[in-house]
């Protein structure tokens, strides 16, 4: 079974989205349908996943050590 790498993104804007913190790394959940509409599904400050404009985020790849260190915060 192929293991999917965790997708992460940094919030760069949050206009009208109080549940997002600028410069914070968020876990991204795959959602092809939302992506077609220019949206991205992330787990926000409430701990739930919601759709936000994709241009509020920049995808990032962290070194394995950094991802492990952040892992509890990104659940």
C-alpha positions in Angstrom: 0.0 0.0 0.0 1.4 3.4 -1.0 1.8 5.9 1.9 0.8 9.4 1.1 3.1 12.2 2.2 1.4 14.7 4.5 0.6 17.9 2.6 1.4 21.2 4.4 0.9 24.8 3.5 1.7 28.2 5.1 -1.0 30.7 5.5 -0.1 34.0 3.9 -3.4 35.8 4.1 -6.6 35.5 6.2 -9.0 38.2 5.2 -12.4 37.2 6.5 -11.1 34.0 7.9 -10.5 34.5 11.6 -9.8 30.8 12.1 -6.5 31.2 10.2 -3.2 32.6 11.5 -0.8 34.2 9.0 2.7 32.5 8.9 1.3 29.3 10.5 1.8 25.9 8.9 -1.5 24.0 8.3 -2.2 20.4 7.3 -3.9 20.2 3.9 -6.5 17.5 3.1 -6.7 16.4 -0.6 -9.9 17.6 -2.2 -9.9 17.6 -6.0 -13.3 19.0 -6.4 -12.5 22.0 -4.2 -9.3 22.6 -6.1 -11.2 22.9 -9.3 -13.0 25.9 -7.7 -9.8 27.5 -6.4 -10.2 26.3 -2.9 -8.1 24.3 -0.5 -9.2 22.1 2.5 -7.2 22.7 5.6 -7.5 21.8 9.3 -7.8 25.3 10.9 -7.6 26.6 14.4 -10.9 25.0 15.3 -9.4 21.6 14.7 -11.9 20.9 11.9 -11.3 20.9 8.2 -12.8 23.7 6.1 -12.4 25.2 2.6 -10.5 28.4 2.1 -9.3 30.3 -1.0 -6.2 28.5 -2.3 -4.4 31.8 -2.7 -4.4 32.2 1.1 -1.7 29.4 1.3 1.6 28.5 -0.1 2.4 24.8 -0.2 5.6 23.7 1.6 7.8 20.7 2.0 9.5 20.5 5.3 12.5 18.3 6.1 11.5 15.1 7.8 12.9 16.2 11.2 10.9 19.4 11.1 7.7 17.6 10.1 8.2 15.2 13.0 8.7 18.0 15.4 5.5 19.7 14.3 3.5 16.5 14.0 1.5 16.8 17.3 0.5 20.4 16.3 -0.6 19.3 12.9 -3.1 16.6 13.9 
